Amino acid sequence: MVMSRMQYGSDYKKIPAYSMGSGSDMEVLPDLFTYTNKIVNVHMVGHPDEERFVLVDAGLPDSAEEIIKVVEKRFGEGAKPEAIVLTHGHFDHVGSIIELIEKWNVPVYAHKMELPYLTGQKPYPDPDPTVEGGMMAKTAPMFPKEPIDLAGNVYALPADGTVPHMPGFEWIHTPGHTDGHVSFYRQSDGALIVGDAFVTVQQDSLYKVMVQKKEIQGPPVYFTTDWEAARASVEKLMSIEPYTAVFGHGKSLQGEELREGLQYLAANFDDIALPSHGRYVDDEK
């Protein structure tokens, strides 16, 4: 592994964001475990009585010790994943990834279109504080957007749709929130790791983030730059009819609640998800 050149972006910093759900965890399926790191979820795929598992996403800045403790509580002292797999590279999904790589010496996988943001080549588009939304949206300019550099430790997901070290899962390209955003789906039982293609908490509202009120929503508005692609991604995920879903933000959904909620979101995307105004909304209009 290549560790010496890894570095976070120049605007990397700890974000003072918390919720009532922070520190909570849930075994959603026997081999799918979710942990809430302040306002964002990380997932672990693998049975706790087996040595092989994968970490999906890497939480907020300055959270590595917290994530390691949860991993070892679930899988045993000294446990480490076979890989870290990313839904995308926003700061709240890669905030502790360098420390985790240094601790575990494991590879990272992401969609090829996310690699420029993970290898120091390209910053994300500016978050939009003008977008219709609450206090979280207004404070978005403080969020890190500069690329991190994982040097030689990050690899493109295989072109055949398989996910390394996650047997039975396939990756689905679900852009809109970012160019290379992906979700992970297991057809055998309908398990879906959504990322931020859609969420179950209104992420732009500080109050709703803090109390973690469960309601199906589109992707977080202040970081979503392509709303037509975001709509198509929601429709794509609806079409596969998942049975269980876990998210980058918010609580999991299963069964009819998931099916009906996703159908309603897709049918009413403009009313539920699309802001009435904002830099990237107005550009598309």
Helices and strands as residue ranges (DSSP letters): E 25-29, E 32-37, E 40-45, E 54-56, H 64-75, E 83-85, H 91-94, H 97-104, E 108-110, G 112-114, H 115-118, H 135-138, G 140-142, G 151-153, E 154-156, E 169-173, E 182-186, E 191-193, H 206-211, G 221-223, H 227-239, E 244-246, E 253-254, H 255-267, H 269-272, H 279-284
